[in-house]
Amino acid sequence: MKAKLEKNKDLWLIGILTILLVVVIVFFPSTVARIVLGLPFLLFFPGYTLVAALFPKKESVGGVARVALSFGLSIAVVSLIGLVLNFSPWKIRLVPVLTSLAVFVIATLGVAWHRREKLTPEERFTVSFGIKPLFKVKLPFWYWQKESLVYNSVSLVLAVVIAVALASLTYTVATPKVRVGEKFTEFYILGPDGRAENYPTELKVGEEGRVIVGIVNHEQGEASYRVEVWIDGEQTKLRIDGEDRNEIMVELGNGGGWEREVGFVSQKAGRQKVEFVLYKEGEPYFKGPPYLWINVEAA
């Protein structure tokens, strides 16, 4: 048993870290360990176990190429799993993503273990975690003497790309920037039944027309709004909650919404334009406010 553990230390390590990540996310979701374990789990483990399953022989793929493939295939695997989950009932959420990737890693890890067991010690790919051999290797001269010039050049480029990618990722995680979404306000007019139809377009002088006015704040902060009703270029009174007012004042936090039924009355006959003017922080918000045309007959 000890011999099996010794020759599959890399697979054991990935399996233990994967299980540890699941435990951390379930029981300690706000710790730094979630980021420390989560980055290799997403960017390295899926590709590494897949490469280990496909190429169990040490001569199949070189060490640097194996690492490069692990990063590249990890991105591909995570993207494909995310695509599948997006069209599934579970969608792209933490638990489905974590479960799917963990199952993939453990499954490919098992296949890699099984295929390695069928090889002789000389054929089997192994990883040494010793510290002393690391300092005894004289790179790049020792490595360049062993392999061809083209292979060494490609390996060196891949190593530099991986180093730059890891450095950029580390910097991004260590210094996250707050992304502020687009700032805007929703302002809409609906018919009395709450749909964009059946507006009161045929009225008589003195008859009240009623519409539903709505405001939704997406300004990434609190905002003050004022709504006025204008008929043929003249401000008119409006009725809300059974009271006649000159305007409506609304204070909304980010993401907050307001919706009320608003009435208006025209005191003259003819075809007229009713405009609903929105002000944000005292300034007109829309250059062309929502409006509707009404035909008013004499009483």
VOVO-648956 format. One record per residue (C-alpha): residue in one letter; x negated, y, z. Coordinates in Angstrom, 1 decimal, decimal comma. Layout:
# VOVO-648956
+--------+--------+--------+--------+
! residu !     px !     py !     pz !
+--------+--------+--------+--------+
!      a !      X !      Y !      Z !
...
+--------+--------+--------+--------+
# end
This chain:
# VOVO-648956
+--------+--------+--------+--------+
! residu !     px !     py !     pz !
+--------+--------+--------+--------+
!      m !    0,0 !    0,0 !    0,0 !
!      k !   -2,8 !    2,4 !    0,9 !
!      a !   -4,4 !    1,7 !   -2,5 !
!      k !   -1,2 !    2,6 !   -4,3 !
!      l !   -0,9 !    5,8 !   -2,3 !
!      e !   -4,5 !    6,7 !   -3,1 !
!      k !   -4,2 !    6,3 !   -6,8 !
!      n !   -0,8 !    8,2 !   -7,0 !
!      k !   -1,6 !   11,1 !   -4,7 !
!      d !   -0,4 !   13,6 !   -7,2 !
!      l !    3,0 !   12,0 !   -7,6 !
!      w !    3,4 !   11,6 !   -3,8 !
!      l !    2,6 !   15,2 !   -3,3 !
!      i !    5,1 !   16,4 !   -5,9 !
!      g !    7,8 !   14,1 !   -4,4 !
!      i !    7,2 !   15,3 !   -0,8 !
!      l !    7,1 !   19,0 !   -1,9 !
!      t !   10,4 !   18,5 !   -3,8 !
!      i !   12,1 !   17,0 !   -0,8 !
!      l !   10,7 !   19,7 !    1,4 !
!      l !   12,0 !   22,4 !   -0,9 !
!      v !   15,5 !   20,9 !   -0,7 !
!      v !   15,3 !   20,8 !    3,1 !
!      v !   14,1 !   24,5 !    3,2 !
!      i !   16,9 !   25,7 !    1,0 !
!      v !   19,6 !   23,8 !    2,9 !
!      f !   18,4 !   24,7 !    6,4 !
!      f !   16,1 !   27,7 !    6,1 !
!      p !   17,3 !   29,6 !    3,0 !
!      s !   15,8 !   33,0 !    3,9 !
!      t !   12,2 !   31,9 !    4,6 !
!      v !    9,1 !   32,7 !    2,4 !
!      a !    8,6 !   28,9 !    2,0 !
!      r !   11,6 !   29,0 !   -0,4 !
!      i !    9,6 !   31,2 !   -2,8 !
!      v !    6,3 !   29,4 !   -2,2 !
!      l !    7,8 !   26,0 !   -2,9 !
!      g !   10,3 !   27,2 !   -5,5 !
!      l !    7,9 !   28,6 !   -8,0 !
!      p !    5,9 !   25,4 !   -8,7 !
!      f !    9,2 !   23,4 !   -8,5 !
!      l !   10,5 !   25,5 !  -11,4 !
!      l !    7,4 !   26,2 !  -13,4 !
!      f !    5,2 !   23,1 !  -12,9 !
!      f !    6,8 !   20,0 !  -11,3 !
!      p !    9,3 !   19,1 !  -14,1 !
!      g !    6,7 !   19,3 !  -16,8 !
!      y !    4,0 !   17,6 !  -14,8 !
!      t !    6,1 !   14,5 !  -14,0 !
!      l !    7,4 !   14,3 !  -17,6 !
!      v !    3,8 !   14,4 !  -18,9 !
!      a !    2,8 !   11,8 !  -16,3 !
!      a !    5,6 !    9,6 !  -17,5 !
!      l !    4,8 !   10,0 !  -21,2 !
!      f !    1,0 !    9,8 !  -20,9 !
!      p !    0,0 !    7,6 !  -18,0 !
!      k !   -3,5 !    6,9 !  -19,5 !
!      k !   -6,2 !    9,3 !  -18,6 !
!      e !   -7,5 !    9,3 !  -22,2 !
!      s !   -4,1 !   10,2 !  -23,7 !
!      v !   -4,3 !   13,9 !  -22,7 !
!      g !   -7,2 !   15,9 !  -21,3 !
!      g !   -7,0 !   17,6 !  -17,9 !
!      v !   -6,6 !   21,2 !  -19,1 !
!      a !   -4,1 !   20,2 !  -21,9 !
!      r !   -2,1 !   18,2 !  -19,3 !
!      v !   -1,8 !   21,3 !  -17,1 !
!      a !   -0,8 !   23,5 !  -20,0 !
!      l !    1,8 !   21,0 !  -21,2 !
!      s !    3,1 !   20,8 !  -17,6 !
!      f !    3,8 !   24,6 !  -17,6 !
!      g !    5,3 !   24,6 !  -21,1 !
!      l !    7,5 !   21,6 !  -20,7 !
!      s !    8,7 !   22,8 !  -17,3 !
!      i !   10,0 !   26,0 !  -18,9 !
!      a !   11,7 !   23,9 !  -21,7 !
!      v !   13,2 !   21,4 !  -19,2 !
!      v !   14,5 !   24,2 !  -16,9 !
!      s !   16,0 !   26,0 !  -19,9 !
!      l !   17,7 !   22,9 !  -21,2 !
!      i !   19,2 !   22,0 !  -17,8 !
!      g !   20,4 !   25,5 !  -17,4 !
!      l !   22,0 !   25,4 !  -20,9 !
!      v !   23,8 !   22,1 !  -20,1 !
!      l !   25,0 !   23,4 !  -16,7 !
!      n !   26,3 !   26,6 !  -18,3 !
!      f !   28,8 !   24,6 !  -20,3 !
!      s !   29,7 !   22,3 !  -17,5 !
!      p !   32,2 !   22,8 !  -14,7 !
!      w !   29,4 !   23,4 !  -12,2 !
!      k !   27,9 !   26,4 !  -14,0 !
!      i !   24,5 !   27,9 !  -13,3 !
!      r !   24,5 !   28,1 !   -9,5 !
!      l !   21,9 !   27,3 !   -6,8 !
!      v !   23,2 !   23,8 !   -5,8 !
!      p !   23,8 !   22,4 !   -9,3 !
!      v !   20,4 !   23,7 !  -10,5 !
!      l !   18,5 !   22,5 !   -7,5 !
!      t !   20,2 !   19,1 !   -7,7 !
!      s !   19,7 !   18,6 !  -11,4 !
!      l !   16,0 !   19,6 !  -11,3 !
!      a !   15,3 !   17,5 !   -8,2 !
!      v !   16,9 !   14,4 !   -9,8 !
!      f !   14,9 !   15,0 !  -13,0 !
!      v !   11,6 !   15,4 !  -11,1 !
!      i !   12,2 !   12,3 !   -9,0 !
!      a !   13,4 !   10,2 !  -12,0 !
!      t !   10,4 !   11,1 !  -14,2 !
!      l !    8,1 !   10,7 !  -11,1 !
!      g !    9,4 !    7,1 !  -10,7 !
!      v !    8,9 !    6,3 !  -14,4 !
!      a !    5,3 !    7,7 !  -14,2 !
!      w !    4,6 !    5,6 !  -11,1 !
!      h !    5,9 !    2,4 !  -12,8 !
!      r !    3,9 !    3,0 !  -16,0 !
!      r !    0,7 !    3,7 !  -14,1 !
!      e !    1,1 !    0,4 !  -12,2 !
!      k !    0,9 !   -1,5 !  -15,4 !
!      l !   -2,5 !    0,0 !  -16,3 !
!      t !   -6,0 !   -1,0 !  -15,0 !
!      p !   -7,8 !    1,4 !  -12,7 !
!      e !  -10,1 !    2,4 !  -15,5 !
!      e !   -7,2 !    3,3 !  -17,8 !
!      r !   -5,0 !    5,0 !  -15,2 !
!      f !   -4,9 !    8,8 !  -14,9 !
!      t !   -5,7 !    9,9 !  -11,4 !
!      v !   -6,2 !   13,2 !   -9,7 !
!      s !   -8,9 !   13,9 !   -7,1 !
!      f !   -8,0 !   16,3 !   -4,4 !
!      g !  -11,5 !   16,3 !   -2,9 !
!      i !  -13,2 !   19,6 !   -2,3 !
!      k !  -16,9 !   18,6 !   -2,7 !
!      p !  -16,6 !   17,3 !   -6,3 !
!      l !  -15,1 !   20,7 !   -7,2 !
!      f !  -18,3 !   22,5 !   -6,4 !
!      k !  -20,5 !   19,8 !   -8,0 !
!      v !  -18,9 !   20,4 !  -11,5 !
!      k !  -20,8 !   23,0 !  -13,4 !
!      l !  -18,4 !   24,7 !  -15,8 !
!      p !  -18,4 !   25,5 !  -18,6 !
!      f !  -21,7 !   23,9 !  -19,6 !
!      w !  -21,0 !   20,4 !  -18,3 !
!      y !  -17,5 !   20,4 !  -19,8 !
!      w !  -18,7 !   21,8 !  -23,2 !
!      q !  -21,3 !   19,1 !  -23,5 !
!      k !  -18,7 !   16,4 !  -23,1 !
!      e !  -16,0 !   17,5 !  -25,5 !
!      s !  -15,9 !   19,0 !  -29,0 !
!      l !  -16,1 !   22,7 !  -29,7 !
!      v !  -12,6 !   23,0 !  -31,0 !
!      y !  -11,1 !   21,1 !  -28,0 !
!      n !  -13,1 !   23,2 !  -25,5 !
!      s !  -12,1 !   26,4 !  -27,2 !
!      v !   -8,4 !   25,5 !  -27,2 !
!      s !   -8,7 !   24,4 !  -23,6 !
!      l !  -10,3 !   27,6 !  -22,5 !
!      v !   -7,7 !   29,7 !  -24,2 !
!      l !   -4,9 !   27,7 !  -22,5 !
!      a !   -6,6 !   28,1 !  -19,2 !
!      v !   -6,8 !   31,9 !  -19,6 !
!      v !   -3,2 !   32,1 !  -20,7 !
!      i !   -2,1 !   30,1 !  -17,7 !
!      a !   -4,2 !   32,2 !  -15,3 !
!      v !   -2,7 !   35,4 !  -16,7 !
!      a !    0,8 !   34,0 !  -16,5 !
!      l !    0,4 !   32,9 !  -12,9 !
!      a !   -1,1 !   36,3 !  -12,0 !
!      s !    1,8 !   38,1 !  -13,6 !
!      l !    4,3 !   35,9 !  -11,9 !
!      t !    2,7 !   36,3 !   -8,5 !
!      y !    2,6 !   40,1 !   -8,9 !
!      t !    6,3 !   40,2 !  -10,0 !
!      v !    7,3 !   38,1 !   -7,0 !
!      a !    5,1 !   40,0 !   -4,6 !
!      t !    6,3 !   43,4 !   -5,7 !
!      p !    9,9 !   43,1 !   -6,9 !
!      k !   11,6 !   46,1 !   -8,4 !
!      v !   15,1 !   46,9 !   -7,7 !
!      r !   17,1 !   46,8 !  -10,9 !
!      v !   19,9 !   49,3 !  -11,1 !
!      g !   22,7 !   48,3 !  -13,4 !
!      e !   24,4 !   50,6 !  -15,9 !
!      k !   26,3 !   53,4 !  -14,2 !
!      f !   29,8 !   54,0 !  -15,4 !
!      t !   33,4 !   54,5 !  -14,3 !
!      e !   36,5 !   52,6 !  -15,6 !
!      f !   39,5 !   54,9 !  -16,2 !
!      y !   42,6 !   53,4 !  -17,8 !
!      i !   46,3 !   54,0 !  -18,4 !
!      l !   48,8 !   51,1 !  -18,5 !
!      g !   52,5 !   50,9 !  -19,0 !
!      p !   54,9 !   50,5 !  -16,1 !
!      d !   54,6 !   46,7 !  -16,3 !
!      g !   50,8 !   46,8 !  -15,9 !
!      r !   50,0 !   46,1 !  -19,5 !
!      a !   48,6 !   48,2 !  -22,3 !
!      e !   52,0 !   48,5 !  -23,9 !
!      n !   55,6 !   49,8 !  -23,4 !
!      y !   54,4 !   53,3 !  -22,6 !
!      p !   57,1 !   55,9 !  -22,0 !
!      t !   57,1 !   57,6 !  -25,4 !
!      e !   60,8 !   58,5 !  -25,7 !
!      l !   62,0 !   60,9 !  -23,0 !
!      k !   64,5 !   63,7 !  -22,4 !
!      v !   63,8 !   67,1 !  -20,9 !
!      g !   63,4 !   66,6 !  -17,1 !
!      e !   63,2 !   62,8 !  -17,4 !
!      e !   60,3 !   61,3 !  -15,6 !
!      g !   57,8 !   59,1 !  -17,5 !
!      r !   55,8 !   56,7 !  -15,5 !
!      v !   52,5 !   55,0 !  -16,2 !
!      i !   49,9 !   53,1 !  -14,1 !
!      v !   46,6 !   55,0 !  -13,6 !
!      g !   43,4 !   53,0 !  -12,6 !
!      i !   39,9 !   53,9 !  -11,6 !
!      v !   37,0 !   51,5 !  -10,9 !
!      n !   33,6 !   52,8 !   -9,6 !
!      h !   30,5 !   51,3 !  -11,1 !
!      e !   28,2 !   54,2 !  -10,4 !
!      q !   25,9 !   52,3 !   -8,0 !
!      g !   27,0 !   54,5 !   -5,1 !
!      e !   30,0 !   56,4 !   -3,7 !
!      a !   31,8 !   58,8 !   -6,0 !
!      s !   34,6 !   61,4 !   -5,7 !
!      y !   37,2 !   61,6 !   -8,4 !
!      r !   40,1 !   63,9 !   -9,3 !
!      v !   42,9 !   63,2 !  -11,7 !
!      e !   45,1 !   65,8 !  -13,4 !
!      v !   47,9 !   65,5 !  -16,0 !
!      w !   48,1 !   68,0 !  -18,8 !
!      i !   51,0 !   68,3 !  -21,3 !
!      d !   50,3 !   70,2 !  -24,5 !
!      g !   47,3 !   71,9 !  -23,0 !
!      e !   49,0 !   73,0 !  -19,8 !
!      q !   48,4 !   71,3 !  -16,4 !
!      t !   51,6 !   69,9 !  -15,0 !
!      k !   52,7 !   68,4 !  -11,6 !
!      l !   52,5 !   64,7 !  -11,2 !
!      r !   54,4 !   62,4 !   -8,9 !
!      i !   52,7 !   59,7 !   -6,8 !
!      d !   54,0 !   57,8 !   -3,8 !
!      g !   57,2 !   59,9 !   -4,0 !
!      e !   55,4 !   63,2 !   -3,7 !
!      d !   54,8 !   66,0 !   -6,3 !
!      r !   51,2 !   67,0 !   -6,5 !
!      n !   49,0 !   69,1 !   -8,7 !
!      e !   46,2 !   66,5 !   -8,7 !
!      i !   45,0 !   63,2 !   -7,2 !
!      m !   41,9 !   63,0 !   -5,1 !
!      v !   40,1 !   59,6 !   -4,7 !
!      e !   36,9 !   58,5 !   -2,9 !
!      l !   35,5 !   55,2 !   -4,0 !
!      g !   32,4 !   53,2 !   -3,0 !
!      n !   30,4 !   51,2 !   -5,5 !
!      g !   32,7 !   48,5 !   -7,0 !
!      g !   35,8 !   50,0 !   -5,4 !
!      g !   39,0 !   50,3 !   -7,3 !
!      w !   42,1 !   52,5 !   -7,2 !
!      e !   45,4 !   51,9 !   -9,0 !
!      r !   48,8 !   53,7 !   -8,6 !
!      e !   51,9 !   54,4 !  -10,5 !
!      v !   52,0 !   58,0 !  -11,6 !
!      g !   55,0 !   60,0 !  -12,9 !
!      f !   55,1 !   63,1 !  -15,1 !
!      v !   57,9 !   65,3 !  -16,4 !
!      s !   58,1 !   67,6 !  -19,5 !
!      q !   60,4 !   70,6 !  -19,3 !
!      k !   60,6 !   71,3 !  -23,0 !
!      a !   61,7 !   69,4 !  -26,1 !
!      g !   59,5 !   68,2 !  -29,0 !
!      r !   56,5 !   66,0 !  -29,7 !
!      q !   53,9 !   66,5 !  -27,0 !
!      k !   50,5 !   65,2 !  -26,0 !
!      v !   50,1 !   64,0 !  -22,4 !
!      e !   46,5 !   63,9 !  -21,3 !
!      f !   45,1 !   62,2 !  -18,1 !
!      v !   42,0 !   64,1 !  -17,2 !
!      l !   39,4 !   62,5 !  -14,8 !
!      y !   36,8 !   64,6 !  -12,9 !
!      k !   33,8 !   63,0 !  -11,2 !
!      e !   32,1 !   65,1 !   -8,6 !
!      g !   34,0 !   68,1 !   -9,9 !
!      e !   33,0 !   67,7 !  -13,5 !
!      p !   35,1 !   66,3 !  -16,4 !
!      y !   34,1 !   62,7 !  -16,9 !
!      f !   35,4 !   62,0 !  -20,4 !
!      k !   35,1 !   64,5 !  -23,3 !
!      g !   38,2 !   62,9 !  -24,8 !
!      p !   40,5 !   61,9 !  -21,9 !
!      p !   43,1 !   59,1 !  -22,3 !
!      y !   46,4 !   60,4 !  -23,7 !
!      l !   49,7 !   59,3 !  -25,1 !
!      w !   52,2 !   61,1 !  -27,4 !
!      i !   55,8 !   61,5 !  -26,2 !
!      n !   58,9 !   62,6 !  -28,0 !
!      v !   61,1 !   64,7 !  -25,7 !
!      e !   64,7 !   65,4 !  -26,6 !
!      a !   66,9 !   68,1 !  -25,2 !
!      a !   69,0 !   67,0 !  -22,3 !
+--------+--------+--------+--------+
# end
